[in-house]
Amino acid sequence: MSIKVPFNALRPGEDIAAVKAAIDRVIASGWFVLGPEVEAFESEFAAASQAPFAVGVGTGTDAITLILRALDIGPGDEVITPPLSAAYSALAVMMAGARPVFADIDPERLTLDPRATEAAITSRTRAIMPVHLYGQAADMGAFEAIASRHNLALVEDAAQAQLATVDGRAVGTIGIAGATSFYPTKNLGALGDGGAVITRDAQLAARVKRLRNGGQTSRYHHLEPGANSRLDEMQAAILRARLPYLAGWTMRRRAIAARYRGASVPGSVTVPRQFDAGHVYHLFPVLTPHRDAFQAHCTSQGVETLIHYPVPIPRQPALASTSPAVCPVADRVCSEVVSLPMYPALSDEQLAAVARAFSSFTPPSC
Ligand SMILES: *Cc1c(COP(=O)(O)O)cnc(C)c1O
């Protein structure tokens, strides 16, 4: 049992030469913020995302905040969002000055539940923001119907779902806009922070471009109080170097998922269903009421696991007072969910070790 499977591997691998060349190119150019690399990356990322426009910003969190601000959503407004996600989804709503309202998740898909969402709509609701969690798209057909019935904006948190599709449609292009993140662990990661807004709306793209750069219309002329949230040239160049690998990396993630799904599932462990072949497997969570024992078993086999996420967002002290919520499904999932290693650089030997560790788990007798 000498094989070690770390949860993640963030050092560049097969892309290292391309990444180093990109870094050298930016150093030689002497241009470091909002320049030709950012512009080129924006058009290349838009094309890869099947979106007419992409705007590079500082982080995925900022991407969400700037979309909401560009839609004039702020103080006094409510945005419905899931309790199971990275807390940044909801923090971004708060950064726009609006209030996140939590509707429970679907117990099988683990994304925002359309019925709970419709029940959470009030006269202050302005937007619905599903999260395409773990790489699987939310039930967008249902959300489009709800959004149009109630005249609400549909904003997609696609930070975990680059290149994902649902019913053949690219995520981020279904609602008015999608936010993504290039945090190093994401399917397309930078070597630092970065994010992007993708949209099919030219006006919204233009407003986000203004808002990311202090609200300037031209140099030193600030029309509105914008943010300082720019993608830098170094990260844009690195992302350009890595983008051509993303389709292959996504295929590898799907192959790893198929291998895990093919392993025999021990009693008391559930593998969440794949609802759409457009799933991009940012993470591979499983559910078990014996999570501590499961993690200890994996650790003993050299396999590192992590929990995404241990606390429902509305139970976080940062949000508990402003947004209390009844979400029993998210409460249960947060107490049972645990992620197996999932990244393209996993070797066949390593993923066999993960499958072996997974399948050989026996729950403690009680
Ligand atoms: C990573 C992530 C974010 C935040 O992105 P940052 O670039 O870290 O700000 C938001 N939502 C989800 C679902 C994420 O996974």
Ligand as a Chemical Component Dictionary entry (heavy atoms), coordinates in Angstrom:
data_LIG
# 
_chem_comp.id                   LIG 
_chem_comp.type                 NON-POLYMER 
_chem_comp.pdbx_formal_charge   0 
_chem_comp.three_letter_code    LIG 
# 
loop_
_chem_comp_atom.comp_id 
_chem_comp_atom.atom_id 
_chem_comp_atom.alt_atom_id 
_chem_comp_atom.type_symbol 
_chem_comp_atom.charge 
_chem_comp_atom.model_Cartn_x 
_chem_comp_atom.model_Cartn_y 
_chem_comp_atom.model_Cartn_z 
_chem_comp_atom.pdbx_ordinal 
LIG C1 C1 C 0 -14.681 28.953 -6.762 1  
LIG C2 C2 C 0 -16.102 29.311 -6.695 2  
LIG C3 C3 C 0 -16.543 30.639 -6.566 3  
LIG C4 C4 C 0 -15.608 31.773 -6.295 4  
LIG O1 O1 O 0 -14.582 31.935 -7.213 5  
LIG P1 P1 P 0 -13.261 32.712 -6.758 6  
LIG O2 O2 O 0 -12.490 32.881 -8.025 7  
LIG O3 O3 O 0 -12.558 31.877 -5.750 8  
LIG O4 O4 O 0 -13.697 34.032 -6.204 9  
LIG C5 C5 C 0 -17.893 30.891 -6.624 10 
LIG N1 N1 N 0 -18.792 29.897 -6.782 11 
LIG C6 C6 C 0 -18.419 28.608 -6.882 12 
LIG C7 C7 C 0 -19.461 27.561 -7.083 13 
LIG C8 C8 C 0 -17.061 28.272 -6.830 14 
LIG O5 O5 O 0 -16.704 26.981 -6.916 15 
# 
loop_
_chem_comp_bond.comp_id 
_chem_comp_bond.atom_id_1 
_chem_comp_bond.atom_id_2 
_chem_comp_bond.value_order 
_chem_comp_bond.pdbx_ordinal 
LIG C1 C2 SING 1  
LIG C2 C3 SING 2  
LIG C2 C8 DOUB 3  
LIG C3 C4 SING 4  
LIG C3 C5 DOUB 5  
LIG C4 O1 SING 6  
LIG O1 P1 SING 7  
LIG P1 O2 DOUB 8  
LIG P1 O3 SING 9  
LIG P1 O4 SING 10 
LIG C5 N1 SING 11 
LIG N1 C6 DOUB 12 
LIG C6 C7 SING 13 
LIG C6 C8 SING 14 
LIG C8 O5 SING 15 
# 
